[in-house]
Amino acid sequence: MALEIHQFPCLSDNYGFLVHDSESGETACIDTPDGEEYLKQAKAKGWTITAIWNTHWHPDHAGGNEAIKAATGCTIIAPQEVERISTIDHVVSDGDTVSLGAHEARIIDVGGHTNGHIAYHMPDSSLAFVGDSVFALGCGRMFEGTPEQFWASLERLKALPADTALYCAHEYTQANARFALHADPGNDELVAYGQEIGRKRAAGTPTVPTTLERELATNPFLRADDPDMMARWGGDAPHETFAALRAAKDAF
């Protein structure tokens, strides 16, 4: 039976995700930007939270862990770095797997935004929860990692099946689109995507999830190995082009 994913806004621009397996009755929080909101949303759905799957340690991703744990007794599954702000019941890293009922998620190292950042790829459901490693038309700021590290992480995501739905953690797409159009102005598919994003946001519709296929064609950070992008932004290797793009976005 397919998973049910409940997506809802949290804080100023985060998305919360509850993933429910109706057969087992298990429900996982994907990150916890607002513990009380997660508990409220789960109650409204009639679901009992059994696990938290954290992607990284930042407070807008793990700050609700303790409140949810206290209310539900759930299991906290996280990369080691989350111990900075929360207890962890089960530490996971690249190549490990976790389960929600009969559904399995594979852990992917996507360090760069933070050094221990991970993603949860659920191949049977054709989706991945990617936190702040990649956004629709963007990627996270490089707070802790290096360009080489971050680009290697993006390459791991780029290697997933093209139909993978990417559940990123923030509604940043409209701002990302403005930079993407500056970074890659001759991309007709990007122009059309930007127009669609404008319509969605005007209607109050989320732009998340996106698909890997669409991001491969339009996201400038995933296109740092494209010869035209390398020529435009410089760099003898893709990670150098990525670094130039990331620096430009930070100052945009």
N, C-alpha and C positions, 0 to 999 in steps of 0.2 A: 504494500500500500504506500502511496506517495506521502511524503512529508507535507505538513502544513506549515507555512512560514507566515508569521504575523509581523508586519513592519509598521512602526509608528515613530513619530518625531519625539526627540528627547533634547533637553537643554535648548540651546539656541539654534544649532544646526546639525546635531547628531541624529542618526537613526538608531532605534532599538530594534532588535530582532528576537523573536521567540520562535523556536523550531520545535514542532510537536509531532510525535509519532503516535498516532491514534491506536495502533495495535498494542503497543507496550504501555501507553499512557505516559511515557517519558517526555519531558519538555526541557530544552536547553536554552539558556540566555546566551546570545552571542554578544559578549562584552556587557558592561553594566554602567552606562553613563549616569543613570538615575535609578537607584534601587527602588525607591517608592513607586516610581512610574512603572517599572517592570512588574512589581507585585500587583499593582492596580490593573495593568493590562492582562496579566495571567488570570487574575480573579474574574475579570469580565469574560474571558474566553472559557472559564471553567477548567483551566489547566493547572496542574501542580508542577512547579519548577523543581526539577531533579538534578540539574547540572548547570554550571556556568562554564562557558568556553571563552577564555580571554585570548585576545590577539597580542596585546602588549600592555605595558604597565601604566601608561598615562592615566591620570585620574578620570578623564572623560571616557575611559574604556574599562577601568577596573574599580572606579570609586564607589560603586554600589555593591561590591562583592559582600562586604561584611553584613550589610543590612539584609540582603537576600538570604545569605547563609543563616543568619539568626532567625529569620522568619520561616525558613523552609527546611533547614538541615541539608541543603543540596551539596553536591560534590563540586569543588572548584578545580577546574582543569586549566592549566596556564603554563606559559613559558616561565623559566626560573626568575626572570626579571620582575615578575609581578609581586614577588615577595617584598619588594620595596614598599608596597602599600597594602598588601593583603596576605593572609595565610593562603597556602596552596595545598590541596589534597593530593593532586596528581600532576607532577611536572612532566611536560611533553616537549619534544624537540623534533627537528626535521626527520622525517621517515617514520615516526610513530603513528599509531592509529588510535582513534577513540570511536565509540559507538553510541548511537541513540537508537535503542531497540535493535532492530536488524540492520540499521543503516550505519555505514562506516564512513568516517572522515579521516583522510590522510593529512598529516601535518607537513606543511611546506615552510622552510626557512625563507622569510622575506625580509631579513634584516636590512636596515638602512635608515628608515625613519627613527626607529630605535634598534639597538643591536640584536635584541632577542625577539623581535617581531615575528610572528608566525601567521600563516593562513590555514584555514580548514577547508580542504577540497573533498567534496562528496561526489565521486565520479558517477555513482548510480543515479544520482539526482541531477547531474550536469550543472553543479553550482559550486561556488567557492565563497567563503566569507573572508574577505581580504583586509579588513580593518582600514588602516591608513596607508597601506603599502602602495595601493593604486586607487585612483578615483576615476569616475567618468571624466575623460579628457585631462586627467592630471595624475599626480602622485603626491605622497606626503613630503613635507619638508625633511631635509636630511639633518635631523637633530644630533644623532649619535654616530652614524655610519660613515662610510667612505663612498665615493662614486663607484669604485670597482665593486664594492659589496652590494650597493643598491642596484646597479645594473645587472649583476648576477642574479639578484632576487627577481628583478623584472623578467629576465630571461626564463627563469623557472615558471613564472606565470604565463609568459608568452607560449610556452611549450604545452600548455593544457589544451584540450580539445576546443576548437574555435566556438562551439555552441555553448560553452560554459557561461552561466550567468554569474556575474561578479557583483556580490553584495558588499559595497563599500560603505563606510561608516558615516559619511557626511554629505550634506546637500551643498556641494561646492561647485556644481557643474556649470552654472551660468558664468561665474567668475573664471572658471577654468577655460570655458569656451572663448572668452575674450583673449586670453593669452594664447590659446592654441591657434586662433586665427591670425594672431600676430606672428607666431612662430612658424606657421606652415600655410601661408596665404594662398598658395595655388592648389589647395586640396579641395576639390569640388565636393567630395563626400563629407568633409568636415564642414563646409559651408552649409550644406543641407542639414546636417546634424545640429549645427548651431541654431538654425532657424526653428527646428523642431523643439529644441530645449527652450527657446524663448516662448514658444506657444505653451509648452507644458507648465513652465513656471508662472506664466500669466494666468493660467487656469488653476494654479495651486497644486499641480500634479507632480509627484516625485519623479526625478530622473534616474533613480536607483531602484532596481538593479539595472546594470548595463550588460552588454555581452562582450566577451573577449573578441569575437570577430569584428565587431564595430570599433572597439578600442584599438585593435591592431591596425585598422585603416585610418584612424583619425587622431589618436592620442599621441601628441608629440614626444612624450617621454618613452613610450613603447616603440617609437619610430626612430630612436636615436642611432640605430644601425642602418637606416636608409641612406643611400648615397647622396640623395638630394639634401636631406637634413644635415648630414655631415658636412657637405659643401657649404651650406648656408650658415651653420653654427660653429664650424671648426672642429678640430679634433682628429687625431690619427687613429683613434680607436673609439668604438661606440661609447665606452664609459666616459671618455673625454667630452664627447658631444652631449651626453646626458648631463655631465657636470655643468657645461655651459648653459644648457637649457634650464637646469634647476636654479642656477645663479640668476639667470635672467628673470625667471618667474618670481624669485624672492624679491627682486627689485621692481617688478612690474607695477 
